[in-house]
Amino acid sequence: MRAAAHPGLYDPEAEHPTLTGTRCARCERVYFPPLAIGCEACGALEEQLRPCPVAARGRIHAFARVHRETPFTIAEIQLDDGPLIRALLDVPDPRIGDLVHAVWSADDGEVEPVFRA
């Protein structure tokens, strides 16, 4: 059994990472992380938001390398399902527009999605 580094945002037991978002029943807009306060696009009430799976794949929109104790790359990824998210990126030479998808990364018994080409 795997534990999620960020519970509620994805299913750590799934074979491939899928994010847990919400979809507005009125306008169909998809959100990640999930919203619980109503739709920002059409103003539908909280009751109109439904949990939905969000495919963890998309294109690199922007990225930055952070040079601290352990260097890492953070990216804005425009998901195929709509939302623009920030996530860890494990790509040696990333370029804007590159296609990426999430894979599991484990640390101290917890897993989280990391995006690769």
C-alpha positions as CSV (number, residue, x, y, z in Angstrom):
1,M,0.0,0.0,0.0
2,R,1.4,3.4,-1.0
3,A,0.7,6.6,0.8
4,A,0.2,9.9,-1.0
5,A,2.6,12.8,-0.3
6,H,-0.4,15.1,-0.8
7,P,-3.6,13.2,0.1
8,G,-6.8,14.0,-1.8
9,L,-5.0,15.3,-4.9
10,Y,-4.5,11.8,-6.6
11,D,-4.9,8.1,-6.0
12,P,-1.6,6.7,-4.8
13,E,-2.8,3.1,-5.5
14,A,-3.4,3.8,-9.2
15,E,-1.0,2.2,-11.7
16,H,-0.5,5.5,-13.5
17,P,-1.0,8.9,-11.8
18,T,-4.4,10.5,-12.4
19,L,-5.2,13.8,-10.6
20,T,-8.4,14.3,-8.7
21,G,-10.1,17.5,-9.8
22,T,-13.6,18.9,-10.0
23,R,-15.8,19.6,-13.0
24,C,-18.7,22.1,-13.1
25,A,-21.9,20.4,-14.1
26,R,-23.2,23.6,-15.7
27,C,-20.3,24.8,-17.8
28,E,-18.0,21.7,-17.8
29,R,-14.9,23.6,-16.7
30,V,-12.3,21.4,-15.0
31,Y,-10.3,22.5,-11.9
32,F,-7.2,21.1,-10.3
33,P,-6.7,21.3,-7.4
34,P,-10.4,20.5,-6.7
35,L,-12.6,23.5,-5.9
36,A,-15.3,23.5,-3.2
37,I,-16.6,27.0,-3.3
38,G,-18.5,27.2,-6.7
39,C,-17.4,27.6,-10.3
40,E,-15.1,30.6,-11.0
41,A,-16.1,30.6,-14.7
42,C,-19.9,30.6,-14.6
43,G,-20.8,31.2,-11.0
44,A,-22.5,27.9,-10.4
45,L,-22.9,27.0,-6.8
46,E,-20.8,24.5,-4.9
47,E,-23.4,21.8,-5.4
48,Q,-22.7,21.9,-9.2
49,L,-19.1,20.8,-8.8
50,R,-18.5,17.1,-9.2
51,P,-15.3,15.1,-8.5
52,C,-13.6,14.0,-11.7
53,P,-10.4,12.3,-12.8
54,V,-7.9,14.7,-14.6
55,A,-5.4,13.1,-16.9
56,A,-1.8,13.9,-15.8
57,R,-0.5,14.8,-19.2
58,G,-0.1,18.0,-21.1
59,R,2.5,20.5,-22.5
60,I,5.1,22.6,-20.7
61,H,3.9,26.1,-20.5
62,A,6.8,27.5,-18.5
63,F,9.6,26.2,-16.2
64,A,12.3,27.3,-13.8
65,R,15.3,25.6,-12.3
66,V,15.8,26.1,-8.7
67,H,19.4,25.8,-7.5
68,R,19.3,25.1,-3.8
69,E,20.7,22.3,-1.7
70,T,19.2,19.8,-4.2
71,P,18.5,21.4,-7.5
72,F,15.0,20.8,-9.0
73,T,12.8,22.0,-11.9
74,I,9.3,23.3,-11.4
75,A,7.0,23.7,-14.4
76,E,3.7,25.1,-15.3
77,I,1.9,22.4,-17.3
78,Q,-1.1,23.0,-19.5
79,L,-3.0,19.8,-18.9
80,D,-4.9,18.2,-21.8
81,D,-8.1,18.3,-19.7
82,G,-7.8,22.1,-19.3
83,P,-6.2,23.3,-16.0
84,L,-2.8,24.9,-15.9
85,I,-0.9,23.5,-12.9
86,R,2.5,23.7,-11.3
87,A,4.4,20.5,-10.8
88,L,7.9,19.0,-10.5
89,L,9.5,18.3,-13.8
90,D,12.1,15.5,-14.4
91,V,13.2,16.4,-17.9
92,P,17.0,16.9,-18.6
93,D,16.6,19.6,-21.3
94,P,13.0,20.9,-21.2
95,R,11.5,23.2,-23.8
96,I,8.3,25.2,-23.9
97,G,5.6,23.1,-25.7
98,D,7.2,19.7,-24.9
99,L,4.6,16.9,-24.2
100,V,4.9,15.5,-20.7
101,H,3.1,12.9,-18.5
102,A,3.2,12.0,-14.9
103,V,5.0,9.1,-13.4
104,W,5.2,8.1,-9.7
105,S,8.1,9.3,-7.7
106,A,8.7,7.8,-4.2
107,D,10.3,9.4,-1.2
108,D,10.2,8.0,2.4
109,G,7.4,5.7,1.5
110,E,5.2,8.4,0.0
111,V,4.5,8.8,-3.7
112,E,3.7,11.9,-5.8
113,P,3.4,12.5,-9.5
114,V,6.4,14.0,-11.3
115,F,6.2,14.9,-15.0
116,R,8.5,13.5,-17.6
117,A,8.8,13.7,-21.4
